[in-house]
Amino acid sequence: MAEPITITAPTAPTKPPSRFKTLLTEPKVLFGGGFILLLLVIAILAPLIAPKDPLEQDLMLGSLPPAWLDGAEPGYYLGTDDLGRDVLSRLLYGSRIALFVAVSSASLAALIGTVLGLLAGWYGGWTDRIISRIVDIWMAFPPVLLSILLVAVFGSGVHSVIAAIVIIDWTRFCRVVRAETLAQAQLDYITAARTVGFPRMKILTREIFPNIVPVLIALVSLEMGIAVVVEAILSFVGLSVSSDTPTWGGMIAQGRQLIHHAWWLLVAPLAVLFATVLAFNQLGGGLRRAFDPVMRR
Amino acid sequence: MIAISILNRLIMAAVTLFGVALIVFVLLRVVPGDPIAMMIAPGASPADILALRARYGLDLSLPAQFGVWLQAVVIGDFGTSISLRRDVLELLLGRLPATLELAFAALVVAVLIGGAVAVIGTLSRRTPLEPAIDATNGVLLAVPDFVWALALVLLLGVLFPIFPLSGRIDPTLSIDFATPFYLAESLVRLRFDIFLDIAAHMVMPVLALALPLATVITRILKEALLEAMVQDYVLLARLKGMSEVRLVLQEALRNAIGPALSLTGVQFTFLVGGTVIVERIFSYPGIGNMAIDAVINRDLPLIQGLVLVFGAIFIVINLGVDLLAAALNPRLRHG
């Protein structure tokens, strides 16, 4: 695509817009970030904003449709499940497990991957060869196999889910961080720092690492999207938290079972899951674009 | 030269499979919890328990267990499933064809949909349709097979109940199948009523598996097509008066297919991995659905067998992609 050439009169040099301002002009970041922020507030305030107790059963009020359909009961905005539990409240509480898994598994995977990636990219030689070899072998192992094995080994539960995600996905961070470190190490400011006699470890932590952070944030956002889906899948098949804790995956499983009696039980959690995954993806993609001068056009 | 290169790849594949077997074995021996404990009948004596442990080889040292197990696997003896009390190989062979039919059907559908959208996008460049296709595809790229499957349940199972929601075949229809490849067999035997019933059962799981792959194919292939469309040979063909549609299909597509192909191979392994959850959602009787039950029941012999079969499938796919790429690209043939 050829850019139209425009000639403008020379103006006084202005300060380039700050990174933060650039972010706010990126619609993907605004949409994705806004939704995630909202979700975070909901997760924290769930006990305050949920209209009902998510575990309270009332068989007299079982399988109520959402408020806008015939037969709805006031106060149950999204209806109830077969045990009479309020769908909206369960959905709000479900965001807690989803975000807990997303945040903890993505940050742990990022931590391991970043440390190893920085070391491999900066020190090179044997360090790099060993780490890169491990990453290659790791990535040759299909994620589905590894997750089946890991959940079989760890047993079910939310900590197993987090551990499985970290063990499988740290390589994503390691590869990107290593490549970024290699690229940064070629730049003049690093050569300058080395000439001046800055200690190597200090260059890595004080100079290189801060310049990798933006890419890292974008990756973490994408990883959180993956983690939310993995958690939903594992609670769908009953291998995540115990079945009385409200999770989106558990609600989806229930909705799938009762699909012919109460379709809304599937619609609500599926819509929320989809929106969350999309938001993390858009946020990650948008951040990557905003931070990457080449992609910014 | 070609023979040596193929031999090399075969040896590498065998080494990888051995590695998978070793990892599977080691991982599953550190499983906390004794699988025997679940099988003991109330009132079993310690001697009974020991006999049971000996029967499943759990009383030997670890390397000895691996040796015994590997020897057995090589001759096709995967042991006995603890939860289903049946021969693992027999269970696997009975279920694998259902998954293979599903995965290959999904691959074909993904290539057709992804390819068609990429060609339409290329033909409609510089019209409002192109950004619309790009934007839609960009959003759909984020949708995993799990979400597709459930969205299809709602759309084609409930809102427009056209296709059956679960299973592989209507139980009242069953003929005596000679092979477990129901779809292929019903076609060969010209039983179109049964073929259509099986195909109808496959529509939703196939779409759920195919659509994530289709969006990836669309993106990569369209990029490659757009690049090819500005090359000299396409310009020459255009000057000769070739129509736009033929330009894309005959000239550009031939050169754009290479990068799309190798990527499709890698993505196909993801598709096969996706059968695990998609089969679960549609109660489709393949090895993916079986894998989840095996994990829930902590059925170690079955899990080992399943992981090895999945590992072998992934290795065969990668091998196939390598060989296909070598066959299509003369420069790689001697590499």
Interface residues (C-beta under 8 A of the other chain):
Chain A: I137 A140 F141 P142 P143 V144 L145 I148 L149 L150 V151 A152 V153 G155 G225 V229 A232 I233 F236 V237 G238 L239 I252 R256 I259 H260 W263 L266 V267 L270 L273 F274 V277 L278 N281 Q282
Chain B: T16 G19 V20 I23 V24 L27 L28 V30 V31 P32 G33 V139 L141 A142 V143 P144 F146 V147 L150 A151 V153 L154 G157 V158 L165 T269 F270 G273 G274 V276 I277 R280 I281 A291 I292 A294 V295 I296 R298 L300 I303 L306 V307 F310 G311 F314
